[in-house]
Amino acid sequence: MQFQKTMKYDEETDRWCVELEGRNYGLHCGECFEIYIGGQSIPCRIEKDAQWYLIMEDVSFDLRRSNSYMVNV
């Protein structure tokens, strides 16, 4: 079962996090989930190089630390 959650950047842990069961869960490289773009959920994978980014099919884009994103986890 998937849950729609807000993904936010946590500067203390240098990770993107979602709240699950009252606790922040830090995402790790290679984890897969769906991100909402324009109301459409799109499967993706999170990775880190110099900064965190997402890979969707053959496209990648950097995540903006000041933004939050709706995701299914």
Residue, then its C-alpha position, 0 to 999 in steps of 0.5 A: m500500500q502506498f501513502q502520499k507524503t511530503m518529501k522535505y530536505d533535512e539539513e542536519t542529516d543531509r537527506w530527503c525525508v518523509e514522515l512515516e508513522g510519526r517519525n522522519y524517514g531519511l531516503h537512501c540512494g537507490e530508493c524508488f517511489e513516485i513523485y507528483i509533477g503537475g498532478q501526475s505520479i511518476p515512478c523515480r529513483i533518488e540518487k546523490d552525487a554532489q547533490w541529491y537528484l531524481i532519475m525518471e526513465d531516461v531523465s534526471f533532475d536536481l532536487r531544490r533543497s528549499n522546495s518540498y515535493m509530494v511523493n508516494v512511498 
